[in-house]
Amino acid sequence: MALLQVNFMSKSLARTVPMNVILPVDKMTFPGTQVREDKPYKTLYLLHGVFGNYTDWVTGTNIQRWAEEKDLVVVMPSGDNMFYVDNPGVNNFYGEFIGKELVEITRKMFPLSHNRDDTYIAGLSMGGYGAIRNGLKYHDTFGYVAGLSSALITDGIENRTNDVSFFLESRDYAEWCFGDLTKVSESDKNPKWLANKLVEENANIPKIYMTCGDNDSLLGLNQDFRNYLYGLGIEVTYEEGHGAHDWDFWNRYIKKVIDWLPLEQNVAGINSGNVGI
């Protein structure tokens, strides 16, 4: 399993940015095991949460092993603490970066499928919001969207103040990410607004998977968004499990996400963890 760190110049962010890429092109199989057909790879764009970066998913979960078993390429960019949305006021176009530029440049770099049904996006917490928001906005690109413990914080965001003890809950921080907070609810930064718009346009809506732990403070927000999608007639695979807002939960449920995706085989390659010599 090749694990690559790539640095490239992003036009959307006007700077050099890093990403990790799990690329199973070097997969060795045991004698007698069917060899994978030489064709483009299915791809998962996987987003981290607040305070994280492009290394989080590799260090926090077993994503590398599971991706190899399924012949899945996984692209893990850095999103800083910006919720993966565009804010022209501070020249941050993270939504465009995730939903358009990152897909285009990785397809140039690696042997990836260009098919919508082979292109997926997922994330945890802030990254769960980013995956749902950008998966819906760029619905012609992503066929499957998964949010784990998603920070779906846009409802009532215009009422934030700076009279809080933690900066992530402040109005200043929200404005830094989302811009004018009075305009968020009726814009593509609001996943509910996006979902409603896609239904009105009879658009091709991606398959959606959502999960949250029963001891997670974001559980109510996830249940509310699930119910909103149900009310629109949008199909959602939703699971709750025992756990909190932590890597133990995300490690278990990213495996469920991979099992949910329409991947092909489940064959472990030869590695130091499965050769009994």
C-alpha positions in Angstrom: 0.0 0.0 0.0 1.5 3.3 -1.1 1.0 6.2 1.2 1.9 9.5 -0.4 2.3 13.0 0.9 1.8 15.5 -1.9 2.3 19.2 -1.9 0.8 21.3 -4.7 -0.2 24.8 -5.6 -3.9 25.4 -5.1 -5.4 28.2 -7.2 -8.5 28.2 -5.0 -6.5 28.9 -1.8 -3.6 30.8 -3.5 -0.9 28.8 -1.7 0.9 25.5 -1.5 -1.2 22.9 0.3 -0.5 19.3 1.5 -2.5 16.1 1.2 -2.1 12.4 2.0 -3.1 9.9 -0.6 -3.6 6.1 -0.1 -2.9 4.5 -3.4 -3.1 0.7 -3.7 -1.2 0.4 -7.0 1.5 -1.6 -5.3 -0.8 -4.2 -3.8 0.7 -7.7 -3.7 -1.7 -10.7 -3.5 -1.2 -14.2 -2.3 -0.7 -17.0 -5.0 -4.1 -18.1 -6.4 -5.8 -14.8 -5.5 -7.6 -13.1 -8.3 -5.6 -10.1 -9.6 -7.4 -6.8 -9.9 -8.3 -5.7 -13.5 -6.1 -2.8 -14.7 -8.7 0.0 -14.6 -9.1 3.4 -12.9 -9.6 3.4 -9.1 -12.7 4.4 -7.2 -11.9 7.3 -4.9 -12.9 8.6 -1.5 -12.2 12.2 -0.6 -11.9 12.2 3.2 -12.1 15.4 5.3 -10.8 15.9 8.9 -12.3 17.9 11.7 -11.4 21.1 13.6 -7.8 21.2 14.9 -6.9 18.4 12.5 -5.0 18.1 9.2 -4.3 15.8 6.3 -2.6 13.2 8.6 -5.6 12.7 11.0 -7.4 9.8 9.3 -4.2 7.7 8.8 -3.0 8.2 12.4 -6.5 7.9 14.0 -8.0 5.0 12.2 -7.3 1.8 10.2 -8.3 3.5 6.9 -5.1 2.5 5.2 -5.7 -1.3 5.7 -9.4 -1.1 4.8 -8.7 0.9 1.7 -6.2 -1.6 0.4 -8.6 -4.5 0.9 -11.2 -2.7 -1.2 -8.8 -1.3 -3.8 -9.9 2.2 -2.9 -7.9 5.4 -3.3 -8.3 7.8 -0.4 -7.4 11.5 -0.7 -7.0 13.4 2.5 -6.5 17.1 2.2 -6.1 19.8 4.9 -9.0 22.2 5.5 -7.5 24.2 8.4 -10.4 25.2 10.7 -12.5 26.8 7.9 -15.5 24.4 7.5 -14.7 23.7 3.8 -16.8 26.6 2.5 -16.0 29.7 0.4 -15.4 33.0 2.0 -14.4 35.6 -0.6 -13.9 38.2 2.1 -10.8 36.5 3.4 -9.9 34.9 0.0 -10.6 31.4 1.2 -12.4 29.2 -1.4 -12.4 25.9 0.5 -15.6 24.7 -1.0 -14.3 25.2 -4.6 -11.0 23.6 -3.5 -12.7 20.4 -2.1 -15.6 20.1 -4.6 -13.8 21.0 -7.8 -10.0 21.7 -7.8 -9.0 18.8 -5.6 -11.0 16.3 -7.7 -9.6 17.7 -11.0 -6.0 17.8 -9.9 -6.0 14.3 -8.3 -7.5 12.9 -11.5 -4.6 14.4 -13.4 -2.0 13.0 -10.9 -3.4 9.4 -10.4 -5.3 6.7 -12.3 -8.7 7.6 -10.8 -12.2 7.0 -12.3 -14.0 10.0 -13.6 -17.4 8.5 -13.0 -19.7 10.0 -10.5 -20.7 6.6 -9.1 -17.0 5.9 -8.4 -16.4 9.2 -6.6 -17.2 9.6 -2.9 -16.8 12.2 -0.2 -16.9 11.8 3.6 -15.7 13.4 6.8 -16.0 13.7 10.5 -17.3 16.6 12.6 -16.4 19.8 10.7 -15.4 17.5 7.9 -18.8 15.8 8.1 -20.4 19.1 7.5 -17.9 19.8 4.7 -18.7 16.4 3.1 -22.4 16.9 3.2 -22.4 20.5 2.1 -19.9 20.0 -0.8 -21.4 16.6 -1.7 -24.7 18.3 -2.2 -23.4 21.4 -3.9 -21.2 19.3 -6.3 -23.8 16.6 -6.7 -22.7 16.1 -10.4 -19.3 15.0 -9.1 -20.0 12.9 -6.0 -22.3 9.9 -6.1 -22.0 9.0 -2.4 -21.7 11.3 0.6 -21.0 10.3 4.3 -21.0 12.4 7.4 -19.7 11.1 10.7 -20.7 13.1 13.8 -21.3 16.0 11.4 -21.0 19.6 12.8 -24.2 20.8 11.2 -24.1 24.2 12.9 -25.7 26.6 10.4 -29.2 26.6 12.0 -29.3 29.8 14.1 -25.7 30.7 13.4 -26.8 34.3 12.8 -27.6 34.6 16.6 -24.1 33.9 17.7 -22.3 36.4 20.0 -18.8 36.9 21.3 -19.9 36.4 24.9 -18.6 32.8 25.0 -15.6 31.1 26.6 -14.5 29.0 23.6 -13.6 30.7 20.4 -15.2 28.0 18.2 -18.6 29.1 19.5 -18.0 32.8 18.9 -19.5 35.1 16.3 -16.1 36.2 15.2 -15.0 32.7 14.4 -18.3 31.9 12.5 -17.9 35.1 10.4 -14.3 34.2 9.7 -15.5 30.9 8.2 -19.0 31.7 6.8 -18.9 35.5 6.1 -22.1 37.5 6.7 -24.0 35.3 9.1 -27.4 36.8 8.3 -27.1 35.3 4.8 -26.1 31.8 5.7 -29.5 30.2 6.1 -30.6 31.1 2.5 -27.4 30.1 0.8 -25.5 27.1 -0.3 -23.6 27.1 3.0 -26.8 25.7 4.6 -27.1 22.0 3.8 -30.9 22.2 4.3 -31.2 25.0 1.7 -29.0 22.9 -0.7 -31.1 19.8 -0.2 -34.3 21.6 -0.8 -32.9 23.3 -3.9 -31.9 19.9 -5.3 -35.4 18.5 -4.8 -37.0 21.5 -6.4 -34.7 21.1 -9.4 -35.3 17.3 -9.6 -31.5 16.9 -9.5 -29.6 13.7 -9.2 -29.0 13.6 -5.4 -26.1 11.6 -4.1 -26.6 8.6 -1.8 -26.2 9.8 1.8 -24.9 8.0 4.9 -25.0 9.7 8.3 -23.9 8.5 11.7 -23.5 9.9 15.2 -22.7 8.5 18.7 -25.3 8.4 21.4 -23.0 10.3 23.7 -22.1 13.0 21.2 -23.2 16.6 21.8 -23.9 16.9 18.0 -26.5 14.0 18.1 -29.5 16.3 18.1 -28.2 18.3 15.1 -27.7 15.1 13.1 -31.1 13.7 14.0 -32.7 17.0 12.9 -30.9 17.0 9.6 -31.8 13.4 9.0 -35.5 14.2 9.7 -35.3 17.2 7.3 -34.0 15.0 4.5 -36.7 12.4 5.2 -39.3 15.1 5.0 -38.0 16.1 1.5 -38.2 12.4 0.4 -34.4 12.1 0.2 -33.0 8.6 0.9 -30.6 8.5 3.9 -28.8 5.6 5.5 -28.7 6.6 9.2 -27.0 4.8 12.1 -26.5 5.7 15.7 -24.1 3.7 17.8 -22.6 3.8 21.3 -19.9 6.3 21.5 -18.8 9.9 21.8 -17.1 12.5 19.6 -13.8 10.6 19.4 -11.6 8.4 17.3 -12.9 5.2 18.8 -16.3 5.9 17.3 -14.9 7.2 14.0 -12.6 4.2 13.6 -15.6 1.9 13.9 -17.9 3.8 11.6 -15.5 4.7 8.8 -15.3 0.9 8.3 -19.1 0.9 8.1 -18.9 3.7 5.5 -16.4 1.7 3.4 -18.7 -1.3 3.7 -21.6 0.9 2.6 -19.9 2.2 -0.5 -20.3 0.2 -3.8 -16.8 -1.3 -3.8 -15.8 -4.5 -5.4 -13.6 -6.9 -3.5 -12.4 -7.6 0.0 -8.9 -9.1 -0.5 -6.0 -8.2 1.8 -2.7 -7.7 0.1 0.5 -9.2 1.4 2.0 -7.2 4.2 3.9 -7.5 7.4 0.7 -8.0 9.4 -0.6 -11.1 7.6 2.5 -13.2 6.6 2.9 -15.9 9.2 6.6 -16.6 8.8 
